[in-house]
């Protein structure tokens, strides 16, 4: 008989013990030391004495589960969301706004001090905004069986769905769509064709993107159309066709069910004085208020002048490039996602911007011999995804670009990427932190480096 390897489940120690929390890491976990072991405790705050249970331990570092709070921090708050601790999101609701921002800023600064071996100054800005009702886009998972359909979020490290009827961090007009969406799903003839749903809002309205794994029956399309017209919501179907459809250039097709909903317009936002149109499913910053502040900070750090030529690497739909174009000679927006390059180009044309050029390029490939890579730019902006921009950094070193601004949602990859620049003559000038995702462990960071003489 063939035996398959099955890893043993991690066993939690039944032993409880108390520990005093003296600090928090960058993800908001409380840190406390007991008998030369540093314990990481989710849900515990600095200044608290807590009862915990060991989950794992390696050497003098361990992870423990919070059982009880013996001494409560004045920064502790009651979570607003009824699903707190269940859905895996918004894990810092127990922190005050002040404590959350302080935790993130101190965590980033400690990491930079350690890796860069510099005394990094306090951030030029450390900003946060509304803690609830700020998200203008969200993805909901769909799961069901013969008896019921579940709509909500996946649990952390688990494929199970936490069913929700509302989401406090979501814009109110989008949160109100969750219940009628569930009612629509229950009426479908074949709900198993639904992958997941995305909710998104712009300045001019709201939309639902329904991702499907094949063409929906006509009766099911009608149900979504009825939902959209009733809720004054645009409905898009992103259809993933079966293999073998050679007549399609791409097997994904976007179908807009009620284009009249916006009076012929597309969804758009205006965070920084520039109207940016987009299609549901495109990447946009989820927090419009904080995005506007971040664009302002990036612009200040770049210090644009009329003769400047700038690279905006990982430019997306032109969030930064379109705002910079009116202040400089030329902007090159470089992006790997084809539809985002097209969207940015259409926005530039609609805005009458002729000095912003958007180019399709995978920045993890060899790009040094391309025409744009040989252009004589004097300033560079990078806004990579969580994987960072490792491949780009050596090119910047050889290019000796005088000013580099790096925007990041992942401090670890940002620090990894910037270290080679600092080792090759670049100087750390200043940085800012923006709490783009309140109640979560994530944060946006903006860093300015200049080329030393």
C-alpha positions in Angstrom: 0.0 0.0 0.0 1.3 3.4 -0.9 1.7 5.8 2.0 1.4 9.5 1.4 3.3 12.0 3.6 1.0 14.0 5.8 2.5 16.8 8.0 1.6 16.7 11.6 -0.8 19.4 12.8 0.9 22.0 15.0 0.1 21.4 18.6 -0.5 24.4 20.8 0.8 24.1 24.4 -2.0 24.0 26.9 0.2 25.9 29.4 -0.8 29.5 30.0 1.6 32.2 31.2 1.6 35.9 31.6 3.9 38.3 29.8 4.3 42.1 29.8 4.1 43.7 26.3 6.7 46.3 25.8 6.6 47.0 22.1 4.9 46.1 18.8 6.3 45.0 15.5 5.5 46.5 12.1 2.5 44.3 11.7 1.0 45.3 15.0 1.8 42.2 17.0 2.7 42.8 20.6 6.2 42.0 21.7 7.1 40.8 25.2 10.0 39.1 26.8 9.8 36.3 29.4 12.8 34.2 30.6 15.0 35.3 27.6 12.3 34.4 25.1 10.7 37.1 22.9 7.0 36.4 22.4 5.0 37.8 19.5 1.3 38.1 20.5 -1.4 39.1 18.0 -4.0 41.4 19.6 -1.8 42.6 22.5 -0.7 46.2 22.9 2.4 47.9 24.4 1.9 48.5 28.1 -0.4 45.6 28.6 0.1 42.5 30.8 -1.5 39.6 29.1 -2.1 35.9 29.6 -1.0 33.8 26.5 -0.6 30.3 25.3 2.4 29.1 23.3 1.7 28.3 19.7 5.2 27.8 18.4 8.8 28.5 19.5 12.2 28.4 17.8 15.2 29.2 19.9 14.5 32.4 21.8 11.6 33.6 19.6 8.1 32.3 20.0 4.5 33.0 18.9 1.7 33.0 21.4 -2.1 33.3 21.4 -3.7 36.0 23.4 -6.0 34.4 26.1 -6.8 37.4 28.4 -5.7 41.0 29.2 -4.8 41.5 32.8 -3.7 45.1 32.5 -5.4 47.1 29.7 -3.7 49.8 27.6 -5.5 53.1 27.3 -4.9 52.8 23.5 -7.1 49.6 23.3 -10.4 50.1 21.6 -13.5 47.9 21.1 -13.5 46.7 17.4 -16.4 48.2 15.4 -16.8 45.3 13.0 -18.9 42.3 14.1 -16.6 40.0 12.1 -13.4 41.1 13.8 -11.1 38.1 14.3 -13.1 35.9 11.9 -12.5 37.1 8.4 -8.8 37.7 8.6 -8.9 41.3 7.6 -8.7 44.6 9.6 -6.7 42.9 12.3 -5.7 46.1 14.1 -9.2 47.4 15.0 -8.3 46.9 18.7 -5.7 49.7 18.3 -6.3 53.4 18.6 -5.6 55.5 15.5 -2.6 57.0 17.2 -1.1 53.6 18.3 -1.7 52.0 14.9 0.2 54.8 13.0 3.0 54.9 15.6 3.4 51.1 15.3 3.8 51.3 11.6 6.1 54.3 11.5 8.4 52.9 14.2 8.5 49.5 12.6 9.6 50.9 9.2 12.1 53.2 10.8 13.6 50.3 12.8 14.0 48.2 9.7 15.6 51.0 7.8 18.0 51.8 10.6 19.0 48.1 10.9 19.5 47.3 7.2 20.8 50.7 6.0 23.0 51.1 9.1 22.0 54.8 9.2 20.1 56.9 11.7 17.0 57.4 9.7 15.2 60.7 10.7 11.5 60.9 11.7 9.2 60.9 8.7 8.6 64.1 6.9 4.9 63.2 7.1 3.0 60.5 8.9 -0.6 60.7 7.9 -3.8 58.8 8.4 -7.4 59.5 7.5 -10.8 58.0 8.2 -10.6 54.5 9.7 -14.0 53.4 8.4 -15.9 53.9 5.2 -12.7 54.6 3.2 -12.4 51.7 0.8 -13.7 52.3 -2.7 -12.9 48.9 -4.0 -13.3 45.4 -2.5 -13.3 41.8 -3.6 -15.9 39.3 -2.3 -15.6 35.5 -2.6 -18.5 33.3 -3.6 -18.8 29.7 -2.4 -21.8 27.4 -2.2 -23.3 24.0 -2.3 -26.7 22.6 -3.2 -28.4 24.2 -0.2 -26.9 27.7 0.2 -24.5 30.3 -1.2 -21.9 32.1 0.9 -20.7 35.6 0.1 -17.9 37.2 2.0 -14.2 37.0 2.8 -11.9 34.1 3.1 -10.6 33.4 6.6 -6.9 34.0 7.1 -4.9 30.9 6.0 -8.2 29.1 5.3 -10.4 28.7 2.2 -13.6 28.9 4.2 -15.9 31.9 3.6 -16.9 34.2 6.5 -20.4 35.3 5.4 -20.9 39.0 5.8 -23.9 41.4 5.4 -21.8 44.6 5.7 -18.2 45.9 5.8 -17.5 48.9 8.0 -14.3 49.9 6.1 -16.1 49.8 2.8 -17.8 53.0 1.4 -21.4 52.9 2.6 -22.9 52.9 -0.8 -20.9 49.7 -1.6 -21.6 48.0 1.7 -25.3 48.4 1.1 -25.0 46.3 -2.1 -23.9 43.1 -0.3 -27.3 41.9 0.8 -29.1 42.5 -2.6 -26.1 40.8 -4.3 -26.6 37.7 -2.2 -30.3 37.7 -3.0 -29.4 37.9 -6.7 -26.9 35.0 -6.4 -29.6 32.8 -4.7 -31.8 33.2 -7.8 -29.2 32.2 -10.3 -29.7 29.0 -12.3 -26.0 28.2 -12.1 -24.1 30.0 -9.4 -21.1 27.7 -9.8 -20.1 29.8 -12.8 -19.4 32.8 -10.5 -15.8 33.1 -9.4 -15.9 36.2 -7.3 -17.4 39.7 -7.2 -15.6 43.1 -7.1 -17.3 46.3 -5.8 -15.9 49.6 -6.8 -17.0 53.3 -6.7 -15.8 56.4 -8.4 -16.8 60.1 -8.2 -19.7 59.5 -10.6 -21.2 56.2 -9.3 -20.6 52.6 -8.3 -20.2 49.3 -10.1 -20.0 45.5 -9.6 -17.7 43.3 -11.6 -18.8 39.7 -11.8 -16.0 37.3 -12.6 -17.3 34.1 -14.3 -15.6 31.0 -15.4 -17.8 30.7 -18.5 -20.7 32.4 -20.3 -23.7 32.9 -18.0 -27.1 31.7 -19.1 -29.2 34.5 -20.5 -31.6 34.3 -17.6 -28.8 34.8 -15.1 -27.5 37.9 -17.1 -31.0 39.3 -16.8 -30.9 38.9 -13.1 -27.7 40.9 -12.8 -29.1 43.5 -15.1 -32.2 43.8 -13.0 -30.0 44.1 -9.9 -27.9 46.9 -11.5 -30.9 48.9 -12.7 -32.7 48.6 -9.3 -29.6 49.5 -7.3 -28.4 52.2 -9.8 -25.2 50.3 -10.2 -23.1 49.5 -13.3 -22.7 45.8 -13.8 -19.8 44.3 -15.7 -19.2 40.6 -16.5 -15.6 39.4 -16.8 -16.1 36.1 -18.6 -13.3 33.5 -18.6 -14.2 31.4 -21.7 -13.5 27.8 -22.0 -10.3 26.6 -23.8 -10.6 26.1 -27.5 -12.1 29.4 -28.3 -9.5 30.3 -31.0 -11.7 33.1 -32.3 -10.9 35.1 -29.2 -7.6 37.0 -29.0 -7.9 36.6 -25.2 -10.1 34.1 -23.5 -11.3 36.8 -21.1 -14.1 39.1 -22.3 -15.5 42.1 -20.5 -19.2 42.7 -21.0 -20.9 45.9 -19.8 -24.6 45.1 -19.1 -26.0 48.6 -18.6 -23.7 51.2 -20.2 -26.4 53.9 -20.0 -26.0 54.0 -16.2 -23.3 56.7 -16.2 -24.9 58.6 -19.1 -22.2 57.4 -21.5 -19.3 58.1 -19.2 -16.9 55.7 -17.6 -16.1 55.4 -13.9 -13.6 58.1 -12.8 -12.0 59.6 -9.8 -10.3 62.9 -9.1 -7.9 62.5 -6.2 -5.3 65.1 -7.1 -6.9 67.5 -9.5 -6.8 65.2 -12.5 -9.8 63.2 -13.8 -8.7 59.6 -14.2 -11.1 57.2 -15.8 -10.9 53.5 -15.2 -12.6 50.1 -15.7 -13.7 47.9 -12.8 -11.0 45.3 -12.3 -8.2 47.9 -12.9 -5.9 48.5 -10.1 -6.6 51.8 -8.3 -5.6 53.0 -4.8 -8.4 51.9 -2.5 -8.3 55.0 -0.3 -9.0 58.2 -2.3 -8.2 60.6 0.5 -4.8 59.1 1.3 -4.0 58.7 -2.4 -4.4 62.5 -2.9 -2.1 63.2 0.0 0.4 60.6 -1.3 0.4 62.1 -4.8 1.1 65.5 -3.2 4.0 64.1 -1.3 5.5 62.4 -4.3 5.2 65.6 -6.3 7.0 67.5 -3.5 9.7 64.9 -3.3 10.3 64.9 -7.0 10.3 68.7 -7.1 9.2 68.9 -10.8 10.6 71.6 -13.0 9.7 72.6 -16.6 12.8 71.0 -18.1 12.6 67.7 -16.2 12.2 64.3 -18.0 10.8 61.7 -15.6 10.4 57.9 -15.6 7.3 56.7 -13.8 8.1 53.0 -13.4 5.2 50.6 -12.6 2.9 53.5 -13.7 -0.4 51.6 -13.6 -3.2 53.7 -15.0 -1.2 56.9 -14.7 -2.0 57.8 -11.1 1.2 59.8 -10.7 2.2 60.4 -14.3 -1.0 62.3 -15.3 -0.6 64.6 -12.2 3.0 65.3 -13.0 2.7 65.9 -16.7 1.6 69.5 -16.5 4.7 70.4 -14.4 7.5 68.8 -16.5 8.9 68.5 -20.1 8.1 64.8 -20.5 6.9 61.7 -18.5 7.5 58.1 -19.5 5.0 55.7 -17.8 6.3 52.1 -17.9 3.9 49.3 -17.0 3.6 45.6 -17.7 -0.3 45.3 -17.7 -1.5 46.0 -21.2 -4.9 47.3 -20.4 -3.5 49.7 -17.8 -1.1 51.1 -20.4 -4.1 51.6 -22.7 -6.2 53.2 -20.0 -3.4 55.6 -19.2 -3.0 56.6 -22.8 -6.8 57.1 -23.2 -6.8 59.3 -20.1 -3.9 61.4 -21.4 -5.6 61.9 -24.7 -8.9 62.8 -23.0 -7.1 65.4 -20.8 -5.2 66.9 -23.7 -1.9 65.7 -22.3 0.7 65.3 -25.1 3.9 65.0 -23.0 3.1 61.7 -21.2 4.1 58.6 -23.0 2.9 55.2 -21.7 4.9 52.1 -22.7 4.2 48.4 -22.2 7.3 46.8 -20.6 8.0 44.0 -18.1 10.5 45.6 -15.8 11.6 42.1 -14.6 13.0 41.4 -18.1 16.0 42.9 -19.8 15.0 46.3 -20.9 18.2 48.3 -21.0 18.4 48.4 -24.8 14.9 49.8 -25.3 14.5 53.3 -26.6 12.8 54.6 -23.4 15.6 53.1 -21.2 18.2 55.1 -23.1 16.3 58.4 -22.7 18.1 61.1 -20.7 15.8 61.4 -17.7 16.9 63.2 -14.5 14.3 62.0 -12.1 12.7 58.6 -11.5 9.6 57.5 -9.6 9.0 53.8 -8.8 5.7 52.4 -7.4 6.2 48.6 -7.7 3.9 45.9 -6.4 4.7 43.9 -3.3 7.4 41.9 -5.2 9.5 45.1 -5.5 11.8 46.3 -8.3 15.0 44.4 -7.8 15.9 44.3 -11.5 15.5 48.1 -11.9 18.0 49.1 -9.2 21.2 48.2 -11.0 20.0 50.1 -14.1 19.4 53.2 -11.9 22.9 52.9 -10.4 24.5 52.8 -13.9 22.2 55.6 -15.1 23.2 57.8 -12.1 19.8 59.4 -12.0 20.1 62.4 -9.7 16.8 62.0 -7.9 14.9 58.8 -7.1 11.5 58.6 -5.3 10.3 55.1 -4.3 6.7 54.4 -3.3 6.0 51.1 -1.6 3.3 49.1 0.1 5.9 46.5 1.2 8.6 47.9 3.5 10.7 44.7 3.3 11.1 44.8 -0.5 11.5 48.6 -0.5 14.4 48.3 1.9 15.9 45.4 -0.1 15.7 47.5 -3.3 17.1 50.7 -1.9 20.1 49.2 -0.1 22.2 48.8 -3.4 21.5 52.5 -4.2 22.7 53.6 -0.8 25.8 51.4 -1.2 26.6 53.1 -4.6 26.6 56.8 -3.8 23.0 57.6 -3.2 22.0 59.6 -0.1 18.9 59.1 2.0 17.1 62.4 2.1 13.6 62.0 3.7 10.6 59.8 3.8 6.9 59.8 4.6 4.3 57.2 5.7 0.7 57.1 4.7 -1.8 54.9 6.4 -3.6 53.9 3.2 -5.2 50.9 4.8 -6.4 51.7 8.3 -7.1 48.8 10.7 -4.7 46.5 8.7 -1.0 45.8 8.9 -0.3 47.5 5.6 1.1 51.0 5.0 2.4 53.0 2.1 5.9 54.5 2.3 7.5 57.2 0.1 11.3 57.6 0.2 13.5 60.2 -1.5 17.1 59.4 -2.4 19.5 61.7 -4.2 22.8 61.0 -6.0 25.8 62.1 -3.9 28.7 63.8 -5.5 
